[in-house]
Amino acid sequence: MPAGPMTDEDALRAVASGDVQAFGVVFDRLAVPAFRYARRLLGDPAGAEDAVQDSFVRLFAAARNGGFDPRRGTARGLLYRMVRNGCVDRMRERAREPGGGEAIPLAPSSEDAADLREAIETHLAAIPELQRSALLLRAEAGLSYGEIADALRASLPQVKTWIFRARRALAERLEEPVLGKGGPRVV
């Protein structure tokens, strides 16, 4: 193993070799950003927590059984693909429920930010899911365009287009008057 900090891929290979404690490296690095991504994608903290938890269980099982192949993508990309799939499944379930499909707004951190946060959450929910996923993977999770392409099983140009369109749609919507206050909003 190379000197220096263990990479996520090294940790998953160590899990496959029987070192289950190595999985903590991956969990410690990725749990919080994965949760932030899932929460923004779903708008539901409890559902996001479930999706992330399920994804880590599946990632651990894949690593333990030797199912992780770094030639097919990064550990981060694989985890975010699992999280996104879990979130999409939850969105579908929610849409089938009576009165389902409505996003649950996040609680604002301050009164000044409440209107903008509500507007962003509302407008994010209106953007097509693949565009929203790509944007959130970039903005919330900090994934590279290549990692996003791996996570969404898309081409690099497709990812760039989705992110561009999502940013443009958000900017256009946020320039509209929000809650009667008027004025442009900056994304």
C-alpha positions, 0 to 999 in steps of 0.5 A: 500500500502506498505511503500517506493517507489511505484512498477510498479505493485502498480502503475498499480493497482492504475491506475485500481483504478482510480489514472491515475497519478500513471502511470507516475511512470511506464512511468518515470522508463521504457520509456528510457530503452524501447526506447533504446531497441526498437531503437537497435532492429529496428535500426530506432529511429522514428519507435522505438519511435512509438513502445514505445509510442503505447506500453505505450498507450496499457499498460495504457489501460490494467491497466485502464481496470484492464487487468494487472494481476501481477500473470502473470508477471511483468509490465516491462515484459509486457511492453517489450513484447508489445514493441517487438511485436510493433517492429516486426510488424514494421520490417514486414511492412518495409520488405514488402516495396520496398527496405525495410528490411534494418536497419538504422544505428545509428549515432556514438557518436564519430569518434573512436567508429564509426566503432565498432558501425556500425559493432555491428549494422550490426551484430546485424541485422544479428542475428535471431530476438528472439536471438537479442531481448533476448540479447537486453532485457538483455543488453539494458533494464537490464531485468532479465532472468525471465523477458525476458522469460515473455516478449518473452513468452519463457522458461528460458532455451530457453532465456539462449540459445538465449542469449548465441547464440547471444553473441557467434555470435556477438563475432565471427563476431566482431573478423573478420576484420572490414572495413579492419582494422583487429584485434580482437574486444571485445564485 
